[in-house]
Amino acid sequence: MKKIPLKSKNKFFGDPKNGGFGGQYVPEILRPALLELEIAYQKIFPTKAYQDEFKALCKHFIGRPTPLIHAKNASKALSNEIYLKFEGLANTGAHKINNALGQVLLAKKMGKKRVIAETGAGQHGLAVASACAKLGMECEIYMGEIDAVRQKPNVFNMELFGAKVIHVTSGSKTLKDAVNETLRVWSNNSTDTFYVLGSALGPYPYPDLVRELQSVIGKEVKLQCKDYFQGLPDYLVACVGGGSNSMGFFSSFINEAVCLIGVEAGGIGKESGQNAARMDQSGTGRVGIAQGYKSIFLQNDEGQLASTHSISAGLDYAGIGPQLAYLGSIKRVEFINATDEEALRALQFFAKNEGIIPALESSHALAGAIKISQKLKNKKIIINVSGRGDKDIFITAKALHSDSWAKFLQEEIKRLEIESAKGKK
Ligand SMILES: *Cc1c(COP(=O)(O)O)cnc(C)c1O
């Protein structure tokens, strides 16, 4: 097997003239800010001082290493040896904190005062706000107004962390407008402000920086395997939104004889707008350039980003990180997808059999593993459970027990009204 380089070369994964992905397609006004980040990535990020401090925070603040669990009951039911890397036990409930904390620490070492980030469902914003609280940085989170209303619990927690949540009222008032607004603010204030990007995508150097920060997942797995078996696992399975948990998980195994499976959101159907399966050969994913990088995007005939659907907010995105697009194009990573329905079933199966509540995103990885295990026997399959599912209760409870959940919510409102009426007297 020819060795695949882990880092981008000249800002691209693969040859930019021949099927490569990545790059730095940004307006002139953002170039100085990105150049400063590139220099920090080369000069500060690799230093012992930075790396030691990051490691200490991983251990004492995030709670790393997160466990590798041998899922014995699921193994028996699925006729394969199933292991779960449980990122859900990381502080704030998912792998996102690894990246957020690493970037906020870099910002601090660069002498920045303020951190900004965009967020859709709020998970990235939550992780950034937590990291800023820990490291004493000012924090502004840009969120589309519609998202901010929909994701009230995350907004509430971000504000507890001391972050200012800014409602973006332009355009469709969702994630892509929040991205635009964050970039606008960054381009005007890059001297004192750092932009924390939430996944392994965007213009160079973010895809490399984010992968390296998330690579702690795969490094731990490689060591933790030894508690259970000799040698390597046969399969690694991860869900793919932008690609940060999967790239961090896969990166220690890229040049090993291990099958790497990325699971995308199959949503509610194959039609455009019903899923977020960018790498699905039968879908509308095509090469394009958007939001600063060249990759595979779900797009319409005019090249505009298509709308997407997934039950899990974290997988509901039209683009995929450039390194995964590249690894998919050379067939190093195989992509499958899981529907909303399959993810919900996998969530119930692993909750009942293994005593964990996976995030809906992670439930796609679990569903993917259930699918592949049907054609395999006695293989060692490790699934990255990127987050825990507490955050999803408003979605899962509605999907699985809608009547009793509706009743509970109605009674909560009644209690609230009674209490506030008492308060007014
Ligand atoms: C955001 C999120 C994802 C998707 O993002 P990636 O960058 O692809 O990892 C997956 N799982 C959880 C729990 C998330 O919060």
PDBQT file of the ligand as one rigid body, heavy atoms in Angstrom, charges set to zero:
ROOT
HETATM    1  C1  LIG A 501     -21.151  18.238  15.307  1.00  0.00    +0.000 C 
HETATM    2  C2  LIG A 501     -21.229  16.796  15.597  1.00  0.00    +0.000 A 
HETATM    3  C3  LIG A 501     -20.912  15.816  14.625  1.00  0.00    +0.000 A 
HETATM    4  C4  LIG A 501     -20.574  16.148  13.210  1.00  0.00    +0.000 C 
HETATM    5  O1  LIG A 501     -19.429  16.882  13.003  1.00  0.00    +0.000 OA
HETATM    6  P1  LIG A 501     -18.067  16.273  12.473  1.00  0.00    +0.000 P 
HETATM    7  O2  LIG A 501     -17.217  17.468  12.242  1.00  0.00    +0.000 OA
HETATM    8  O3  LIG A 501     -18.344  15.503  11.226  1.00  0.00    +0.000 OA
HETATM    9  O4  LIG A 501     -17.526  15.387  13.533  1.00  0.00    +0.000 OA
HETATM   10  C5  LIG A 501     -20.958  14.487  14.987  1.00  0.00    +0.000 A 
HETATM   11  N1  LIG A 501     -21.311  14.109  16.242  1.00  0.00    +0.000 NA
HETATM   12  C6  LIG A 501     -21.615  15.010  17.196  1.00  0.00    +0.000 A 
HETATM   13  C7  LIG A 501     -21.988  14.510  18.547  1.00  0.00    +0.000 C 
HETATM   14  C8  LIG A 501     -21.591  16.378  16.908  1.00  0.00    +0.000 A 
HETATM   15  O5  LIG A 501     -21.914  17.251  17.875  1.00  0.00    +0.000 OA
ENDROOT
TORSDOF 0
